[in-house]
């Protein structure tokens, strides 16, 4: 139990998702670890390696000294290179080695979180090098681990937990990113409103309003005349927002009403995860 109530929901969501990942991969046959996921260039093994690697860095373990191959097409910038090291260094590990390391990492991180006395505003160093608050880091881990649990479930044909605690964290994180997508990336006109009507295991209706200066904000009041309205299911929303699928591939699952040009621009810039 955290000493700080604001951190506990994120700790609980992280625990729920990472333990679900452990239960999901523990019985896998060796060949199943090589199944492709919707994360470009990553197999089931690679996704689990990524989760292990980031948690180990938060534990303070030294980063592996490892040179990446030059033919990894999905490694395109410094962020992806940094993330790939923890993945590539485990590419020859067996399923048994992977599950053992994952379970040990969960035990260590759970103990660390239980014993952590830092307040939510305490700053710490992110694995990518920048500084974040303790609350922001734990919230990000809850979101990231749930998103990767879903990657694994889709790859293994084992759907579930779309309404888990981590899904509610993901909802909040992704809604917060909408003003950047609508106003900045897609350049929605000043004075306009864009509505997102999401149904399924997680439901929400939100409006992004663009003010006279071109800045976007999420509004709790409905719009009577939105320039665009998107209606789609929660899983499709997550896949688009996390960059797991191209808009063209799920066009039949996204109902668009209003300005088609602006709608296309929003969907083209909808992915907000690295």
Residue pairs with C-beta under 8 A, 6 or more apart in sequence:
1 8
1 114
2 8
2 11
2 113
2 114
2 116
3 117
4 119
4 120
6 120
6 135
7 120
7 134
7 135
7 138
9 165
9 169
10 135
10 138
10 139
10 141
10 142
10 169
11 113
11 138
11 142
12 165
13 142
13 146
13 164
13 165
13 166
13 168
13 169
14 113
14 138
14 141
14 142
14 145
14 166
15 110
16 161
16 164
16 165
16 166
17 142
17 145
17 146
17 148
17 149
17 161
17 164
17 165
17 166
18 51
18 55
18 106
18 109
18 145
18 149
19 106
20 149
20 160
20 161
20 164
21 48
21 51
21 102
21 145
21 148
21 149
21 152
22 99
22 102
22 103
22 106
24 149
24 152
24 153
24 156
24 158
25 33
25 44
25 48
25 95
25 98
25 99
25 102
25 152
26 99
28 44
28 95
28 156
29 95
30 94
30 95
32 44
32 95
32 156
33 43
33 44
33 45
33 95
33 98
34 43
34 44
34 45
35 43
35 44
35 155
35 156
36 42
36 43
36 155
37 43
37 44
37 46
37 47
37 151
37 152
37 154
37 155
38 151
38 154
38 155
38 239
38 244
38 245
39 46
39 47
39 148
39 151
39 244
40 74
41 72
41 73
41 74
41 75
42 50
42 74
42 87
44 152
44 155
44 156
45 90
45 91
45 93
45 95
45 98
46 87
46 90
46 91
47 148
47 151
47 152
47 155
48 98
48 102
48 152
49 86
49 87
49 89
49 90
49 91
49 93
49 98
50 83
50 86
50 87
50 148
51 102
51 144
51 145
51 148
52 86
52 90
52 98
52 101
52 102
52 105
53 83
53 85
53 86
53 87
53 90
54 86
54 127
54 141
54 144
55 105
55 106
55 109
55 141
56 86
56 105
57 63
57 86
57 127
58 109
58 112
58 127
58 137
58 141
59 105
59 108
59 109
59 112
63 85
63 86
64 85
64 86
64 89
66 85
66 88
66 89
68 75
68 81
68 84
68 85
68 88
69 88
72 84
72 88
74 80
75 81
75 84
79 128
79 274
80 274
82 127
82 128
83 274
90 98
90 101
93 101
113 138
116 134
118 124
118 134
119 134
120 133
120 134
120 135
121 133
121 134
121 135
122 133
122 134
123 131
123 132
123 133
123 134
124 131
124 132
124 133
124 134
124 137
125 131
126 132
126 137
132 140
139 169
139 173
140 173
142 165
142 166
142 169
143 166
143 169
143 170
143 173
145 166
146 161
146 164
146 165
146 166
146 167
146 169
146 170
147 166
147 170
147 238
147 242
147 273
149 161
149 164
149 166
150 161
150 162
150 235
150 238
151 244
152 158
153 159
153 160
153 161
161 167
162 200
162 201
162 202
162 234
162 235
163 201
163 202
167 201
167 202
167 234
168 202
170 238
171 202
171 204
174 237
174 238
174 241
174 272
175 204
175 206
175 218
176 218
177 241
177 272
178 196
178 206
178 208
178 216
178 218
179 208
179 215
179 216
179 217
179 218
180 216
180 272
181 266
181 269
181 270
181 272
182 188
182 194
182 208
182 210
182 216
182 266
183 208
183 210
183 214
183 215
183 216
184 216
185 265
185 266
185 269
186 262
186 265
186 266
186 268
186 269
187 214
187 265
188 194
188 208
188 210
188 216
188 227
188 262
188 266
189 210
189 227
189 262
190 210
190 211
190 212
190 213
190 214
191 210
191 211
191 212
192 209
192 210
192 226
192 227
192 262
193 207
193 208
193 209
193 210
193 219
193 223
193 225
193 226
193 227
194 207
194 208
194 210
194 226
194 227
194 228
194 229
194 230
194 262
194 266
195 205
195 206
195 207
195 208
195 222
195 223
195 226
195 228
195 229
195 230
196 204
196 205
196 206
196 207
196 208
196 229
196 230
196 237
197 205
197 229
197 230
197 231
197 232
198 204
198 205
198 231
198 232
198 233
198 234
198 237
199 231
199 232
199 233
199 234
200 233
200 234
200 235
201 234
201 235
202 234
203 234
205 222
206 218
206 219
206 220
207 218
207 219
207 221
207 222
207 223
207 226
208 216
208 217
208 218
208 219
209 216
209 217
209 219
209 223
210 216
211 217
226 258
227 258
227 259
227 262
228 256
228 257
228 258
228 259
228 262
228 263
228 266
229 256
229 257
229 258
230 254
230 255
230 256
230 263
230 266
231 254
231 255
231 257
232 240
232 250
232 253
232 254
232 255
233 253
236 245
236 250
236 253
236 254
238 244
239 245
239 250
240 247
240 250
240 254
240 267
240 270
240 271
241 270
241 271
241 272
241 273
242 271
242 272
242 273
243 271
243 272
243 273
247 254
247 264
247 267
247 268
247 270
254 267
256 263
